[in-house]
């Protein structure tokens, strides 16, 4: 991993050559994307969604909780990027269409921050291949493989629900203790490790790429 950028508990990662090849394959001209991005690895580039991956963007605080759930109690995540005040997950194609309706179906639509979903016909800007000092766009989980595993709508739904429950429990649990806390005190957010924990959700375990 490289140095720290943005939140002090949030490491920024570099995209590997295999990860670049995978990202570039989303384009109609993958060799051109590889050449241009390799020549300027600190640039931000837009790629189409819907065929290789969809993208789901959540507010950064809630997104970190979702990421933590995916790695500590679930199957792990696919590539994920911090972009300003949001965390973007690259997901299996079709997730952008299904996730909002699944949240509503499970009656969690009003308890989870509305996700910004990008699917077929959309483009999304992706962070540089290498973290740049001072940049507000960087990879938190960088593409490392030509065949990365991507979470589908069911896995992301489960992680969102668990993150919402954990957030609600945390607020309730700290309400009484907050009176004795000093100004500006806050709980430390754990950051997920690289090795996935055993799957504890009802969803089938994937084989990460």
C-alpha positions, 0 to 999 in steps of 0.5 A: 500500500502507499501512504495515507490520503484523506481519512487517516484510517483509509489507505490508498492503493495502486492499480496493478497492470492486471487491474488496469487491463481489466478496467480498460476492457470496459472500453471499446478501445482497451489498448488505447485506454491502457496506453493513455492511462499508463502514460499519465497514471495520475489522470482521472478517466471515464469508463462506461458502465453496464457491460463489465461492471456497474457502479454504486456510490454511497456517502463516504461515512455510510460507504465505509460501514458497508465496506467494513461489513463486506470484509469483516462479515461477508465475502469481501468487496470488489474494487472500491474508490473514494471520490470526494465525499462518496465511496463508489463500489464497482459491482456486478452488471445489473446491480444498478437496476436492482439494488434500489428496488431491493432496498424498497422491497425489504423496507430499508429504502428510508433507512439507507442513504439513497445510492447513486447507481450507474448502469448500462448507458452511463459513464463513471469517472474513475480515480488515478492508477496511483494515489496523488498527494492531495487528491480527493479521488483514490482507490480504497480497494484497487483492481488487482486482477484481470477477473476480480469478483464483484458483489451483486445486488443481494450481497450489497443489499445485505451489507447496506442493511447490516451497516444501517443496523450497526449505525443505529446501534452505535448511535443508541449505544453512545447516546448515554456516554456522550455526556461524558465525552470531550468536545469533538470525541468520536468513535474510531471506524475500523477499516477492512483488511485485505483477507475476507472473513468467512461468509456469515450472510445467507448469500452464497460465497463467491470466489474472489478474483 
